[in-house]
């Protein structure tokens, strides 16, 4: 038995549009377009371990970069698209910052990508650090992934 589309099956165009929109959203959401990150043995880390990706357009998170790191999500939000971020522990404001030194308690994870290396410190609940090839250090604050109205 062969299946043929008839007028009773409903319009084709809305279904095609829905499929195309779904594919576009999927392609923009969470693919490791900024990776792969590898561990000290050179093993490529999986998306459920470490993944860096661009924010979601449908959430108005363009120009925001997220880094999922073993269950925690951090962000590089240079334009404040996520609004104010705060520490879960004490409500203190959290901000992205570029500096020249790591905290004294920082230690290398051995996880790298394109000359960048991830460091953790005593403040991991709030921040993750990335040392860049030029020696500068980016401090990425913890972030919530929920969509917000801007």
Number of C-alpha atoms within 10 A of each C-alpha: 3 3 5 6 9 9 7 6 8 10 11 11 9 10 11 11 11 11 12 12 12 11 12 11 14 12 11 16 16 19 14 17 13 16 17 17 23 18 15 10 8 11 11 17 16 13 17 10 13 22 22 22 19 21 23 20 13 11 15 15 21 14 15 19 18 25 22 19 16 12 8 17 21 23 27 23 22 13 11 14 17 23 11 10 19 17 15 12 8 7 9 11 12 18 19 19 14 14 11 11 13 18 14 8 10 17 14 14 12 13 20 23 15 12 9 17 20 21 24 18 17 13 12 14 14 24 24 25 26 21 22 18 11 9 12 15 22 22 24 24 26 26 23 13 15 7 12 11 8 9
